[in-house]
């Protein structure tokens, strides 16, 4: 009978789930590895079953652990709220574990965080920095990994331009992204206007890695309009792709934000399509995620953000 489960045990469980090892969880909690092991063992005794499988010196959360995780997450968040209850200096408590796709994380998120911090200080008598509102360990990765981290409660919320299909994840729109097709300067379509995608048949393309929102967008919305195309190279870096196009390796399709921030923008050509390419930005959150006042405030802020 799980009658004596403590906040400490749940906190240890959440940290081990996030970091995968007792040692890393202990380091993050500033306690000994033995204390983490004891707390986890006591929790499993109280529950009457294990919450992790031991695989190659790592702890992999099992089905029982996955069922416990959203409950533990909510209890820990509510405990933080209770601790700050009656603190008139702040309307918000805790911090947000945040993740973003490459395009948003590299080009929009820094400005969003600065603006979010400025807005929150209007509701807070203390001058708190953005690092107290948002966990400093921000995850910037591709869309697939981002969604996986949300499902595993390693982050609270994600911002992405990729498609999200998992039934346990919900999405909220907050803006659009313009996509552009770039080419070497000596390509016949460089600088041309009113070009149809069908005219680009036979070209070689440079794509992002599997799991990237940009790659998925090309495969789902660009490639079907091109009779014949070939993937020349695959890069995990947008900068590498732009340099590859500049070097004459092929064409690419990417966010206009990524292109505008490049130092070599003028060394590649832009193809002006007859029908503009756009994709939706989305907030992604687990449908069972407990939304603290701070998290709700951030979601509302992002939805109002002028992209």
MOLINKA-V811608 format. One line per field, one symbol per residue. ss: DSSP state (2 for helix, 1 for strand, 0 for the rest). phi: phi as a letter, one per 40 degrees, with the letter a starting at -180 (. if undefined). burial: I if it has 9 or more other C-alpha atoms within 8 Angstrom, else O. Layout:
ss=???
phi=???
burial=???
//
This chain:
ss=0000002222222222222002222222200022222222222222200001111001111022222222222222222222200000000000010111122222202222222222222220000002222100001110222222222000001111000000001111111111111110000000000010222200111111000022222222222220001111111002222222220000111112222200002220111010001111111111000000222222222222000
phi=.cbbcbccccccdcccccbgbccccccccgbccccccccccccccccgacbbbcbfgbbbccccccccdcccdcccccccccdccgcccacbbgabcbbacdccccbbddccccccccccccbbcccccccccbdccccbaccccdccccccfcbcabbabccbbcccbbbbcaibbcbbbbacccccbcgcbfccdccccgccbbbccdgcccccccccbbdccbcbabccabbcbccccccccdcgcicabacccccccccbdccbcbccccbdbbbccacbacccccccdcccccccccccccc
burial=OOOOIOOOIIIIIIIIIIOIIIOIIIIOOOOOIOIIIOIIOIIIIIIOOIIIIOOOOOIIIIOIIIOOIIOIIIOIIIOIIOOOOOOOOIOOIIIIIIIIIIIIIIIIIIOIIIOIIOOOIOOIOOOOOIOIIIIOOIOIIIIOIIIOIIIIIIIIIIIIIIOOOOOOIIIOIIIIIIIIIIIIIOOOOIOIOOIIIOOOIOIIIIIIIOIIIIIIIIIOOIIOOIIOIOIIOIIOOIOIIIIIIIOOIIIIIIIIIIIOOOOOIOOIIIIIIOOOOOIIIIIIIIOOIOOOOIIIOIIOIIIOIOO
//
